[in-house]
Amino acid sequence: MTVTAKQKKSILAVLAEEYKDSVSALEFGSPFQLLVATVLSAQTTDVQVNKATRALFARYPDPQSMKDISAETLIPYIRTLGFYRMKSKHVAALAEMLLTEYSGKVPETREELMRLPGVGRKTANVVLSNAFHIPALAVDTHVFRVSKRMGLAEGTTPDEVEAGLCRLIPKKDWSDAHHWLIWHGRRCCKAQKPACESCPVGGICPRILTVN
Protein backbone atom coordinates (compact mmCIF):
# COMPACT_ATOMS: atom_id res chain seq x y z
CA MET A 1 0.00 0.00 0.00
CA THR A 2 1.44 3.37 -1.04
CA VAL A 3 1.49 6.00 1.69
CA THR A 4 1.20 9.53 0.36
CA ALA A 5 3.07 12.52 1.73
CA LYS A 6 -0.25 13.89 3.01
CA GLN A 7 -0.98 10.65 4.89
CA LYS A 8 2.50 10.65 6.43
CA LYS A 9 2.04 14.21 7.66
CA SER A 10 -1.36 13.30 9.09
CA ILE A 11 0.14 10.36 10.98
CA LEU A 12 2.92 12.53 12.38
CA ALA A 13 0.41 15.19 13.44
CA VAL A 14 -1.53 12.62 15.47
CA LEU A 15 1.64 11.29 17.09
CA ALA A 16 2.83 14.81 17.85
CA GLU A 17 -0.38 15.55 19.73
CA GLU A 18 -0.55 12.15 21.47
CA TYR A 19 3.05 12.29 22.72
CA LYS A 20 3.64 16.04 22.83
CA ASP A 21 5.10 16.01 26.34
CA SER A 22 7.26 12.93 25.91
CA VAL A 23 10.92 12.97 26.92
CA SER A 24 13.69 10.42 27.31
CA ALA A 25 12.91 7.61 29.74
CA LEU A 26 16.56 7.46 30.78
CA GLU A 27 17.46 9.24 34.02
CA PHE A 28 20.46 11.56 33.78
CA GLY A 29 21.82 14.75 35.26
CA SER A 30 24.48 15.67 32.72
CA PRO A 31 25.58 14.95 29.14
CA PHE A 32 28.09 12.43 30.49
CA GLN A 33 25.42 10.55 32.42
CA LEU A 34 23.15 10.46 29.38
CA LEU A 35 26.05 9.20 27.26
CA VAL A 36 26.80 6.38 29.69
CA ALA A 37 23.12 5.49 30.17
CA THR A 38 22.58 5.30 26.42
CA VAL A 39 25.61 3.06 25.93
CA LEU A 40 24.26 0.81 28.68
CA SER A 41 20.77 0.74 27.15
CA ALA A 42 21.74 -1.40 24.15
CA GLN A 43 19.48 -4.49 24.14
CA THR A 44 18.31 -3.58 27.65
CA THR A 45 15.20 -1.75 28.83
CA ASP A 46 15.46 1.81 30.09
CA VAL A 47 13.84 0.67 33.35
CA GLN A 48 16.70 -1.74 34.00
CA VAL A 49 19.28 0.86 33.01
CA ASN A 50 17.82 3.42 35.41
CA LYS A 51 17.96 0.94 38.27
CA ALA A 52 21.63 0.34 37.58
CA THR A 53 22.69 3.94 36.96
CA ARG A 54 21.16 5.32 40.16
CA ALA A 55 23.86 3.54 42.15
CA LEU A 56 26.51 3.95 39.47
CA PHE A 57 26.10 7.73 39.16
CA ALA A 58 25.88 8.18 42.93
CA ARG A 59 29.44 6.85 43.10
CA TYR A 60 30.76 7.91 39.68
CA PRO A 61 28.82 10.99 38.48
CA ASP A 62 31.39 12.30 35.97
CA PRO A 63 34.53 11.36 34.04
CA GLN A 64 36.80 12.79 36.73
CA SER A 65 35.40 10.38 39.32
CA MET A 66 36.17 7.50 36.93
CA LYS A 67 39.83 8.47 36.50
CA ASP A 68 41.93 5.30 36.20
CA ILE A 69 38.85 3.13 36.82
CA SER A 70 38.89 -0.44 35.57
CA ALA A 71 36.13 -2.27 33.77
CA GLU A 72 36.07 -4.81 36.60
CA THR A 73 35.24 -2.05 39.09
CA LEU A 74 32.15 -1.14 37.10
CA ILE A 75 30.79 -4.67 36.69
CA PRO A 76 29.01 -4.88 40.09
CA TYR A 77 26.98 -1.78 39.19
CA ILE A 78 25.78 -3.02 35.79
CA ARG A 79 25.78 -6.80 36.19
CA THR A 80 21.99 -6.91 35.75
CA LEU A 81 22.27 -5.49 32.22
CA GLY A 82 22.78 -7.43 29.02
CA PHE A 83 26.37 -7.65 27.75
CA TYR A 84 27.58 -6.06 30.99
CA ARG A 85 31.21 -7.15 30.55
CA MET A 86 31.52 -5.45 27.16
CA LYS A 87 29.62 -2.39 28.37
CA SER A 88 31.84 -2.01 31.42
CA LYS A 89 34.88 -1.92 29.12
CA HIS A 90 33.23 0.69 26.92
CA VAL A 91 32.28 2.96 29.83
CA ALA A 92 35.74 2.78 31.41
CA ALA A 93 37.40 3.45 28.06
CA LEU A 94 35.13 6.33 27.05
CA ALA A 95 35.62 8.01 30.44
CA GLU A 96 39.38 7.78 29.94
CA MET A 97 39.14 9.15 26.40
CA LEU A 98 37.00 12.06 27.55
CA LEU A 99 39.63 12.95 30.17
CA THR A 100 42.65 12.60 27.90
CA GLU A 101 41.25 14.11 24.70
CA TYR A 102 38.31 16.33 25.67
CA SER A 103 39.25 17.71 29.10
CA GLY A 104 36.50 15.63 30.67
CA LYS A 105 33.73 17.16 28.58
CA VAL A 106 31.36 15.32 26.25
CA PRO A 107 31.92 16.56 22.68
CA GLU A 108 29.03 18.18 20.84
CA THR A 109 29.50 16.80 17.34
CA ARG A 110 28.38 13.46 15.96
CA GLU A 111 31.80 12.73 14.51
CA GLU A 112 33.58 13.23 17.83
CA LEU A 113 30.97 11.32 19.79
CA MET A 114 31.29 8.34 17.46
CA ARG A 115 35.02 8.18 18.17
CA LEU A 116 34.21 7.20 21.75
CA PRO A 117 34.20 3.47 22.64
CA GLY A 118 30.74 1.91 22.41
CA VAL A 119 29.18 4.95 20.73
CA GLY A 120 27.44 4.46 17.39
CA ARG A 121 25.29 6.82 15.38
CA LYS A 122 22.12 6.14 17.40
CA THR A 123 23.81 6.86 20.72
CA ALA A 124 25.45 9.98 19.30
CA ASN A 125 22.09 11.25 18.05
CA VAL A 126 20.46 10.63 21.43
CA VAL A 127 23.15 12.67 23.18
CA LEU A 128 23.08 15.48 20.62
CA SER A 129 19.32 15.90 20.81
CA ASN A 130 18.68 15.30 24.51
CA ALA A 131 21.81 16.72 26.12
CA PHE A 132 22.69 19.55 23.75
CA HIS A 133 19.36 20.24 22.01
CA ILE A 134 20.99 19.85 18.61
CA PRO A 135 18.52 18.53 15.99
CA ALA A 136 19.09 14.81 15.52
CA LEU A 137 16.81 11.82 15.00
CA ALA A 138 17.99 8.63 16.67
CA VAL A 139 16.63 5.40 15.19
CA ASP A 140 16.40 2.56 17.69
CA THR A 141 14.41 -0.66 17.32
CA HIS A 142 11.12 1.06 18.20
CA VAL A 143 11.59 3.97 15.82
CA PHE A 144 12.71 1.60 13.07
CA ARG A 145 9.70 -0.69 13.51
CA VAL A 146 7.06 2.03 13.80
CA SER A 147 8.43 4.02 10.86
CA LYS A 148 8.41 0.97 8.61
CA ARG A 149 4.98 -0.25 9.69
CA MET A 150 3.37 3.10 9.14
CA GLY A 151 5.13 3.70 5.86
CA LEU A 152 6.85 6.83 7.11
CA ALA A 153 10.25 5.77 5.79
CA GLU A 154 11.70 2.96 3.74
CA GLY A 155 14.99 1.15 4.16
CA THR A 156 16.58 -2.00 5.50
CA THR A 157 18.96 -0.30 7.94
CA PRO A 158 18.55 2.29 10.71
CA ASP A 159 20.66 4.75 8.72
CA GLU A 160 18.35 4.47 5.71
CA VAL A 161 15.25 4.93 7.85
CA GLU A 162 16.85 7.90 9.60
CA ALA A 163 17.57 9.52 6.24
CA GLY A 164 13.97 8.98 5.13
CA LEU A 165 12.54 10.42 8.32
CA CYS A 166 14.83 13.44 8.15
CA ARG A 167 13.63 14.16 4.62
CA LEU A 168 10.01 13.90 5.76
CA ILE A 169 10.17 15.76 9.07
CA PRO A 170 11.23 19.41 9.47
CA LYS A 171 14.65 19.68 11.12
CA LYS A 172 13.24 21.61 14.08
CA ASP A 173 11.06 18.58 14.92
CA TRP A 174 13.68 15.81 14.58
CA SER A 175 14.37 15.46 18.29
CA ASP A 176 10.70 15.54 19.25
CA ALA A 177 9.77 13.09 16.49
CA HIS A 178 12.20 10.56 17.93
CA HIS A 179 10.22 10.65 21.18
CA TRP A 180 6.84 10.46 19.41
CA LEU A 181 7.90 7.33 17.55
CA ILE A 182 9.72 5.60 20.39
CA TRP A 183 6.86 6.08 22.87
CA HIS A 184 4.29 4.95 20.32
CA GLY A 185 6.36 1.82 19.78
CA ARG A 186 6.55 1.14 23.50
CA ARG A 187 2.94 1.86 24.38
CA CYS A 188 0.98 0.81 21.33
CA CYS A 189 2.82 -0.31 18.18
CA LYS A 190 4.69 -3.12 19.92
CA ALA A 191 6.79 -5.73 18.19
CA GLN A 192 4.47 -8.53 19.28
CA LYS A 193 0.72 -8.02 19.35
CA PRO A 194 0.50 -4.30 18.53
CA ALA A 195 -2.58 -2.68 20.08
CA CYS A 196 -4.11 -1.64 16.77
CA GLU A 197 -7.64 -1.54 18.22
CA SER A 198 -6.67 1.32 20.54
CA CYS A 199 -4.10 3.02 18.30
CA PRO A 200 -4.48 6.82 18.28
CA VAL A 201 -3.54 6.85 14.60
CA GLY A 202 -6.58 4.68 13.97
CA GLY A 203 -8.01 4.69 10.47
CA ILE A 204 -5.09 6.46 8.81
CA CYS A 205 -2.44 3.87 9.67
CA PRO A 206 -1.58 1.89 6.50
CA ARG A 207 -0.99 -1.27 8.53
CA ILE A 208 -4.49 -1.18 10.00
CA LEU A 209 -6.05 -0.34 6.65
CA THR A 210 -4.20 -3.23 5.00
CA VAL A 211 -5.25 -5.73 7.69
CA ASN A 212 -8.85 -4.60 7.54
C-alpha positions as CSV (number, residue, x, y, z in Angstrom):
1,M,0.0,0.0,0.0
2,T,1.4,3.4,-1.0
3,V,1.5,6.0,1.7
4,T,1.2,9.5,0.4
5,A,3.1,12.5,1.7
6,K,-0.2,13.9,3.0
7,Q,-1.0,10.7,4.9
8,K,2.5,10.7,6.4
9,K,2.0,14.2,7.7
10,S,-1.4,13.3,9.1
11,I,0.1,10.4,11.0
12,L,2.9,12.5,12.4
13,A,0.4,15.2,13.4
14,V,-1.5,12.6,15.5
15,L,1.6,11.3,17.1
16,A,2.8,14.8,17.8
17,E,-0.4,15.5,19.7
18,E,-0.5,12.2,21.5
19,Y,3.0,12.3,22.7
20,K,3.6,16.0,22.8
21,D,5.1,16.0,26.3
22,S,7.3,12.9,25.9
23,V,10.9,13.0,26.9
24,S,13.7,10.4,27.3
25,A,12.9,7.6,29.7
26,L,16.6,7.5,30.8
27,E,17.5,9.2,34.0
28,F,20.5,11.6,33.8
29,G,21.8,14.8,35.3
30,S,24.5,15.7,32.7
31,P,25.6,15.0,29.1
32,F,28.1,12.4,30.5
33,Q,25.4,10.6,32.4
34,L,23.1,10.5,29.4
35,L,26.0,9.2,27.3
36,V,26.8,6.4,29.7
37,A,23.1,5.5,30.2
38,T,22.6,5.3,26.4
39,V,25.6,3.1,25.9
40,L,24.3,0.8,28.7
41,S,20.8,0.7,27.1
42,A,21.7,-1.4,24.1
43,Q,19.5,-4.5,24.1
44,T,18.3,-3.6,27.6
45,T,15.2,-1.7,28.8
46,D,15.5,1.8,30.1
47,V,13.8,0.7,33.3
48,Q,16.7,-1.7,34.0
49,V,19.3,0.9,33.0
50,N,17.8,3.4,35.4
51,K,18.0,0.9,38.3
52,A,21.6,0.3,37.6
53,T,22.7,3.9,37.0
54,R,21.2,5.3,40.2
55,A,23.9,3.5,42.2
56,L,26.5,4.0,39.5
57,F,26.1,7.7,39.2
58,A,25.9,8.2,42.9
59,R,29.4,6.8,43.1
60,Y,30.8,7.9,39.7
61,P,28.8,11.0,38.5
62,D,31.4,12.3,36.0
63,P,34.5,11.4,34.0
64,Q,36.8,12.8,36.7
65,S,35.4,10.4,39.3
66,M,36.2,7.5,36.9
67,K,39.8,8.5,36.5
68,D,41.9,5.3,36.2
69,I,38.9,3.1,36.8
70,S,38.9,-0.4,35.6
71,A,36.1,-2.3,33.8
72,E,36.1,-4.8,36.6
73,T,35.2,-2.1,39.1
74,L,32.1,-1.1,37.1
75,I,30.8,-4.7,36.7
76,P,29.0,-4.9,40.1
77,Y,27.0,-1.8,39.2
78,I,25.8,-3.0,35.8
79,R,25.8,-6.8,36.2
80,T,22.0,-6.9,35.7
81,L,22.3,-5.5,32.2
82,G,22.8,-7.4,29.0
83,F,26.4,-7.7,27.8
84,Y,27.6,-6.1,31.0
85,R,31.2,-7.1,30.5
86,M,31.5,-5.4,27.2
87,K,29.6,-2.4,28.4
88,S,31.8,-2.0,31.4
89,K,34.9,-1.9,29.1
90,H,33.2,0.7,26.9
91,V,32.3,3.0,29.8
92,A,35.7,2.8,31.4
93,A,37.4,3.4,28.1
94,L,35.1,6.3,27.0
95,A,35.6,8.0,30.4
96,E,39.4,7.8,29.9
97,M,39.1,9.1,26.4
98,L,37.0,12.1,27.6
99,L,39.6,12.9,30.2
100,T,42.6,12.6,27.9
101,E,41.2,14.1,24.7
102,Y,38.3,16.3,25.7
103,S,39.2,17.7,29.1
104,G,36.5,15.6,30.7
105,K,33.7,17.2,28.6
106,V,31.4,15.3,26.3
107,P,31.9,16.6,22.7
108,E,29.0,18.2,20.8
109,T,29.5,16.8,17.3
110,R,28.4,13.5,16.0
111,E,31.8,12.7,14.5
112,E,33.6,13.2,17.8
113,L,31.0,11.3,19.8
114,M,31.3,8.3,17.5
115,R,35.0,8.2,18.2
116,L,34.2,7.2,21.7
117,P,34.2,3.5,22.6
118,G,30.7,1.9,22.4
119,V,29.2,4.9,20.7
120,G,27.4,4.5,17.4
121,R,25.3,6.8,15.4
122,K,22.1,6.1,17.4
123,T,23.8,6.9,20.7
124,A,25.4,10.0,19.3
125,N,22.1,11.3,18.1
126,V,20.5,10.6,21.4
127,V,23.2,12.7,23.2
128,L,23.1,15.5,20.6
129,S,19.3,15.9,20.8
130,N,18.7,15.3,24.5
131,A,21.8,16.7,26.1
132,F,22.7,19.6,23.8
133,H,19.4,20.2,22.0
134,I,21.0,19.8,18.6
135,P,18.5,18.5,16.0
136,A,19.1,14.8,15.5
137,L,16.8,11.8,15.0
138,A,18.0,8.6,16.7
139,V,16.6,5.4,15.2
140,D,16.4,2.6,17.7
141,T,14.4,-0.7,17.3
142,H,11.1,1.1,18.2
143,V,11.6,4.0,15.8
144,F,12.7,1.6,13.1
145,R,9.7,-0.7,13.5
146,V,7.1,2.0,13.8
147,S,8.4,4.0,10.9
148,K,8.4,1.0,8.6
149,R,5.0,-0.3,9.7
150,M,3.4,3.1,9.1
151,G,5.1,3.7,5.9
152,L,6.9,6.8,7.1
153,A,10.3,5.8,5.8
154,E,11.7,3.0,3.7
155,G,15.0,1.2,4.2
156,T,16.6,-2.0,5.5
157,T,19.0,-0.3,7.9
158,P,18.5,2.3,10.7
159,D,20.7,4.8,8.7
160,E,18.3,4.5,5.7
161,V,15.2,4.9,7.9
162,E,16.8,7.9,9.6
163,A,17.6,9.5,6.2
164,G,14.0,9.0,5.1
165,L,12.5,10.4,8.3
166,C,14.8,13.4,8.1
167,R,13.6,14.2,4.6
168,L,10.0,13.9,5.8
169,I,10.2,15.8,9.1
170,P,11.2,19.4,9.5
171,K,14.6,19.7,11.1
172,K,13.2,21.6,14.1
173,D,11.1,18.6,14.9
174,W,13.7,15.8,14.6
175,S,14.4,15.5,18.3
176,D,10.7,15.5,19.2
177,A,9.8,13.1,16.5
178,H,12.2,10.6,17.9
179,H,10.2,10.7,21.2
180,W,6.8,10.5,19.4
181,L,7.9,7.3,17.5
182,I,9.7,5.6,20.4
183,W,6.9,6.1,22.9
184,H,4.3,4.9,20.3
185,G,6.4,1.8,19.8
186,R,6.6,1.1,23.5
187,R,2.9,1.9,24.4
188,C,1.0,0.8,21.3
189,C,2.8,-0.3,18.2
190,K,4.7,-3.1,19.9
191,A,6.8,-5.7,18.2
192,Q,4.5,-8.5,19.3
193,K,0.7,-8.0,19.3
194,P,0.5,-4.3,18.5
195,A,-2.6,-2.7,20.1
196,C,-4.1,-1.6,16.8
197,E,-7.6,-1.5,18.2
198,S,-6.7,1.3,20.5
199,C,-4.1,3.0,18.3
200,P,-4.5,6.8,18.3
201,V,-3.5,6.9,14.6
202,G,-6.6,4.7,14.0
203,G,-8.0,4.7,10.5
204,I,-5.1,6.5,8.8
205,C,-2.4,3.9,9.7
206,P,-1.6,1.9,6.5
207,R,-1.0,-1.3,8.5
208,I,-4.5,-1.2,10.0
209,L,-6.0,-0.3,6.7
210,T,-4.2,-3.2,5.0
211,V,-5.3,-5.7,7.7
212,N,-8.9,-4.6,7.5
